[in-house]
Amino acid sequence: MKIIASVLICVMVMGCSTTSKVNIRTNVPGASVVVDGRDIGQTPLESIEIKNKSEGYRVIIEKEGYETYTGTLAKETKAGPMAAVIIGYAFCWALLPALLLLYIPYVDGPTSDQYFVLKEVPQS
């Protein structure tokens, strides 16, 4: 029983995803993207790993000839993996109700697809 409990605890702790893969696109390719002070690269960006957190994600998007966008990435609450519940059920069906109460698999993170529109700087 100690082995089963140890396995379940490891799965519950390791099962929570600490990063999310995010695609960041703009209406103009080649815009520079900075998230939380970290230079991410130029759009379009595919499958960039961003750390999950409950606070907002500050984003700055710049391209010459366009207004700089300063704002936040859209967030969502995601369901985490249910591996602990499945393993618990496989080893001992009596543990299932307890696991459902103890392991609430939700994590806050950025939505996977982000799209931003940059406005051209008016010509004077």
N, C-alpha and C positions, 0 to 999 in steps of 0.2 A: 504494500500500500504506500510505503514511503517513496518508492521509485515512481509510482504513478503520480503522486502529489508533486514530486520534484519535476517530472516531465511537464506537467500541466502548468506549474509556475513559470518554468522556462519559456514555454510556448506563449503564455499570456504576456510576459514581459517583452519577449523578442518579437511578438506578432504585431505590435503597434508600429505602423509605418512612420518613420521620422522625416521622410522627404516625399515630395510629390513631383511628378514629371509634368512640366508645363510647356505649352506651345505659345509663343508670343509673336503676334503678327501686327503689322501696321499697313495702312493703305499705301505707304511709300516704302519700298524695300531699302535696306541699308541704314535705317535709323539706329542710333546707339541706345542701348537699354542699360539702365542701372537700377538694381533692386536692392533696397536697404543698404545703399552705399557701396554695393559690389557691382563692378562692371561685368555684365553678363555677355555682351556681344552685340551684334547687329542683326536686325530683323531681315528675314524671318528666322525665328529661333525655334527649333524642334526639340522636344523632350529635355528641356533644361531642368535639372534637379534643384528644387527650392525647399528649404527646411520648413516643415509644418510648424505653425505657432498660432496662438489664439489672437495675438495682436494683428494690426493691419500690416500690409506689405507696401512700403513706400516705393514708388516707381517714378523714374525720370526718363523720358524718351526724347531724344534730340536728333535733328537732322538740319543741315544748313539749308536755309530758304524756307523753313517751316517753324511755326511756333513750338516752343518747348512744352511738352506735356508733363505736368507734375500731378500725381494723384496716387491712387492705390490699386493694387491688383484685386480683382473680384475674389471673394472667399466662399467656401462652402464647408459644411460639416459632412464628413465622409464616414461611411461604415468601415470599420477595420476588419481584419481577417477573423473568421470564425473557427480557426483551427483548434483553439482550446476547447470549444464546446464539442466539436466533432470527436476529438481524441478522448475527452472525458466520457462521452456517450459510448464510444467503442470499448473503453475499459470498464466502465461501471455506470450503468444507466441511472443509478441512484444519485450520482453526482450532478447530473444534468441540471436540475432546478437550482442547485447551489451555484454552479458555474454561470448560469444566466443572470443570477443576482450579483455575483462578484465581478463578472467580466462584461462591462458595457463597452463594446468596441467602436467608439467614435473618436474622430480626430479632426481638428480644424486645419484646413489647408487651402491653398489657392485652387481655383477651378482650373481644369486642364487646358482649356482653350481661352486665350485672352486676345482681344482685338482692339486696337486703338486707332483713332483717326487723327492724323496730324493736319492742321490747317496751314495753308500757304501764307507766308508773310506778305501783306499787301505791298505792291510795287508803288513807290512814290515818285 
